[in-house]
Amino acid sequence: MPRQGPLPLKGVRVTDLTWLLASAGTSTLLTSLGAEVIRIEWPERLDFTRLGETAGVGVAARESNPRTLGMGKKSVPFAKTPKGPPPSASVNRSGVFNDRNPGKYGITLNMNHAEGRELFKRLLRTSDIVMDGFKAPMMGRWGFDYEGLRAVKEDIIYMQMSGFGNTGPYRDYGSVGPIAQACAGLGFQHGLPEPYEPTSWNHSYMDTTPPFYGALALIGALRHRNRSGRGQYIDQAQYQPGLLLGGAAVLDYRANGRRTERYGNRSPYKPAAPHGIYRCAGDDAWVAIAAFSEDEWHALRACMQQPAWSGEERFATLHARIKHQDDLDRLVEAWTVDKDRYDLMYQLQEAGVPAGAVQSHVDKFEIDPQLKVRDFFVHLDHSELGTWPFTRHLTPKLWKTPAHPGGITQRGAPCLGEDNEYVYTKLLGLSREEMSAFQAKGVI
């Protein structure tokens, strides 16, 4: 789907040293708004997300497309290596990397080489924003802390997006999303009640939430610079937004002295029974069912054709059902286990019972009608994979300046070093002979 209307950050250039998910997701949001984001990588120190598997969605489309180079129903893993690309596989097909980096330009540049750092300065002089996702001290080791960057371009906006920020005793620590959310207390809150362990690693909230805070701060810094002529330094710690997401637990402890306990699929605040996820027919198929009122409970009984157990005294009132919730869950699941989750969802909703089929990522792409209507997945061309569905990370639909995941390039994520010629010859003015010399020295 082609973009319509102007992109609001057109003309803004970002030199992007982010990687993995949280920091790279921040520059992706700027890409969606029209910024020219130039992602810097180096083959001997690859972004780990390039070493993943190709996403297993859109199977029929991929199988019919010869440019997918034979990738079929199963994802294609390859061995991970600490440095350098895998010996016999492309580093351009990872589903995670491609979903996180559409619309960006991609270059290779060796920041550990003195001449590489000189080229970085030349790119910096043309840029509005520099951002990185390293441990806090890394840029300073190259001479590019905020003061070093300002010495090259006085009004530069610099965002440092490390795990724990540039100050404090955790400054030197690295982080990924699940570590950040554990440090923020989120990990403990997710999962089934004791004695089960928390399920912190099952979804990386701290890889998906911080980008929105980062993009908001950068847009504010751009506005400040446009009005005052001065740049800014933004120090964002990946773990801190997690404290905001867990705000109810913090507030409950501060106000009431209550320690947060995991409650699994039960209703934590508004009483309900049943309230849970129940197995259905099929492989890993489930339906969510809740009954908050007596009317909803009796409607559920009617859908189950009034089984004898549902009339027992232990299920006669909401209070009694909550007291016997474990037994109730087992009996409800005995009814759902041989039924289709979508049939149950529609049947129960029609009867006035809150219910929903539990959807996997494949279901969201292949089945969910709402996301299709909302154009949540946008097909973009990728140089190796052909046409591929990309997620619309910036979901609000701006009326006059709509965002688009393809940004100004109107394509998918860059292959490694795909835009070296454009950046080095068109933007920085190198000749092809100079480019060849830099390549021979291991600079680009």
Secondary structure as UniProt FT lines:
FT   TURN            8..11
FT   STRAND          13..17
FT   TURN            20..21
FT   HELIX           22..32
FT   TURN            33..34
FT   STRAND          36..41
FT   HELIX           43..45
FT   HELIX           48..51
FT   HELIX           59..63
FT   HELIX           66..68
FT   TURN            69..70
FT   TURN            87..88
FT   HELIX           95..100
FT   TURN            102..103
FT   STRAND          105..108
FT   TURN            111..112
FT   HELIX           114..125
FT   STRAND          129..132
FT   TURN            136..137
FT   HELIX           138..141
FT   TURN            142..143
FT   HELIX           146..152
FT   TURN            154..155
FT   STRAND          157..162
FT   TURN            169..172
FT   HELIX           177..183
FT   TURN            184..185
FT   HELIX           186..189
FT   TURN            194..195
FT   HELIX           200..202
FT   HELIX           205..208
FT   HELIX           210..228
FT   STRAND          232..237
FT   TURN            238..239
FT   HELIX           240..245
FT   HELIX           247..256
FT   TURN            264..265
FT   STRAND          275..279
FT   TURN            283..284
FT   STRAND          286..290
FT   HELIX           294..303
FT   TURN            304..305
FT   HELIX           308..311
FT   HELIX           313..315
FT   HELIX           318..323
FT   HELIX           325..336
FT   TURN            337..338
FT   HELIX           341..350
FT   TURN            351..352
FT   STRAND          355..357
FT   HELIX           361..366
FT   HELIX           369..373
FT   TURN            374..375
FT   STRAND          377..382
FT   TURN            383..385
FT   STRAND          386..391
FT   TURN            405..410
FT   TURN            416..419
FT   HELIX           420..421
FT   HELIX           422..427
FT   HELIX           432..440
FT   TURN            441..442
//
